[in-house]
């Protein structure tokens, strides 16, 4: 029985190994079905201290302090947040407190996906903007992360910021695939469209992407162009 790395409590935590998604990912890289509907199994959570992670038997040395602190306890008790979203936000909180800001942004965005599914547009907008703030507070963003920032801003209806970020990235002479996604994002922003759109809208199908909860999806240094070619079966 796995034991929580923070408090030592044992609990049943079935491992999750997702199959590759068969449908195109969203522009923010939320995977398509069948992986899309498995979010409840992406994270484990300790039933005692509330620590959440892809594998609760592992934790940063500073995680115990973060879990014991008042902000984390208040987050777990926030009844206005959907339970599954709280799990992703709990993981995001620990990541932020231990300095992994980009990973915290990813987990916060995943909480927004939960809100999307529950049609809690208010919370989805809030958490997308929080994800953007975390991305921007961390190390310099690469092209893939910047495209996701643009999509998060558009989905949160932060039109001016989304347009400015997209135009700036477009002027940086990005690879063709990145430029195609930026072009679509800018058209959607101009149309004041905050809706969900897939990578297949900007690029020819099939567009596939590994599970968004994977910690290390692509080789270090691999850019968005190379990833898209690989996902599209062109690599």
N, C-alpha and C positions, 0 to 999 in steps of 0.2 A: 504494500500500500504506500503510495507516494506521501512524503512528509513535506510540509510547507517549510521552505528555507528561511522564513521569517520567524515563525512561532513554533515550529516543530510538530504541529498537529497533522495526524495522518487522515487521509480522506480518499475516497474513490475518485479518480480523475482519469477517465478513459482517454487514451491518446487519440489525436485526430490527424489523419493523413488524407488530405483532399485529393480527389482525382482532378486532372486538368480540366479547366472550364471549356465548355463546348461553344458558348456564345461569346460575342465580342465584349471586351470590357468597356465600362463607361470612360468618358474623357478624363475623369479623375483616377482611373485605373481600378475602380471597383470591378472585381471579376464578374464574368457572366455566369449563367447557370451551367452546371448544377451547383457550383461552388457558392454562388451568390446567396443562396438560401441557407447556408450552413453557418452563419455568423455566431449562432449560439454555442458552437463548439470550437471557436477559434481560440478562446482563452480559458484557462483554468482559474478557479478562485477558491481560496482557502475558506472553509465555512466558519473558521474561528476568528482569524484576524482580518479577513477580507482582502488579503494580498491577492492580486490578479496578475497573471502573466501567461504567456504561451506554455510555460512549464514552471509551475510553482515550486519545484524542488531546487530551482536556481534563483539567486537574487544578488543584486549589487550589494556590496558591503553597507551602503548607506540606506538600503531599502527599509530596514527595520525601523530606523528613526523616522522615515517618511510615513510609514504605515501607522506608527504610534502617535503621530502629531495630530493636532486638532483639525486642520484642514482636510486631511484624509478621512477622519472619522465623520466630519460633517458631510463630506461627499457621499459616503456610504449611507448616511441617514436622510439624504435629500429625496423625499418621497415624490417630488414633482418630476423627477427624472425617471425614465423607464429603466427597469432593473438591468436589462442587458446593456443599455447605454452607460449606466453607472459602472459596470464591469470594465468597459473600455476606458472610461474616464479615470477609473482607479489605476489602471495600468499606465495611462498617460501621465497621471500625477506622479507616480513613482519614477517614471522615465525623466520627467522634467526636473524633479528634485535631485536626481542623480546625474544631471547634465546632458542627457541624451535628447536634445531638443527636437531634432528632426524625427526621431522615432516617436517622441511624444506627440508631434504634429500628426503623424500617421494614425496613431491610436485615437486621437481626438477626431480626426476625419472619419474614422470608422464608427465612432459614436454618432456622428452626423448621419451616417448611412442607416443606422438603427432608427434615428428620428425620421428619416425619409420614409422608411417602410411603415412607420406608425402614423405618417402624415402629420408629424409635429414640426411644421415648417418653421415655427419660432425657434425651436431648439436646434434644428438643422442649420439655420442661418447663424445662430450664436456660435455653435461649435465649429463651423467652417471658418468663421472669422478668428476664433481662437487658434485653430490649426494654422492659419496664415501667419498669425503673430508668432507662433512657435517656430515655424519654418524660417521666418525672417530674423528671429533672434538667435538662430544657430549659425553654423558655418555658412560660407557663401553657397548659394543655390546653384545646382547644375540646370541644364535645359529641361530635363524631365520634371524636376521639382518645380521649376518656374511655371511650366505649363499647368501643373496641378494647382499651383497658387492662383493662376488666372482662372481656372475652372471653378475653384472654391469661391473666389470673389464674385464671379458671375452668378453662381448658384445662390450666393448670399445677397445678390442684388446690389453689390458695391460697384456700380457701373463705372464710375470715374476711375477708381483704382484699377479695376479689371482692364479697362481700355488702355490706360497708361502703361500698365505692366506688359500687356500684350504687344503694344506698339514698340516698346523698348526692346523686348526680346526679338521681335521681327526685324528691327534695325541691326541686330547683332549678327546678321547673315547666318542663321541657323541651318542645319541640314534640311534637306527637302521634306522629309517626313514631319519634322518639327514645324517647318513653315506651313505645311498643309493643315496641321492641327491648330496653329495660331490663327491662320486665315479663317477657319471655321469658327473659332472662339470669337474673333472680332466681329464676324457677321452676326453671331448670336447676341453679342453684347449690343451691337447697333440696333438690333431688333428688340432689345429688352426682353430676351428669352432666358428665364432662369431655370429652364427645365433640364431633365436628364437627356444626354445624348451620348452615343457610343463612338468609340474609335473608328468603327466601320463607317460612320458617317463621313469621316475625313479621309479614310484610307480604304482601299478595296478589301473586302472580306476574303478569307476568314481572318479576323483579328482576335488573337488569343493572348492571354497574359497569365503567368503563373499566379497562384494564390496570393492575395495581398497580405496575408499574415506571415508569409515566409520571411525569415530574418535576412537571408542573403540569397536573393533571387538571381542576380546576374554577376558575372565576374567583375572584380574591382576595376573601375575605370571604363566600363562598357557604357557607351552613350545611348541616348534614346533612339537614335537612328538604327544602331546595331540591334537594340532590343526589339524594335518594331519589325525589322527584317526577320529576326529569329521567330517572333510570335506569328508573323505572316507566312512562315515557312520558306523564306527567301534566303536565309543565311546558309 
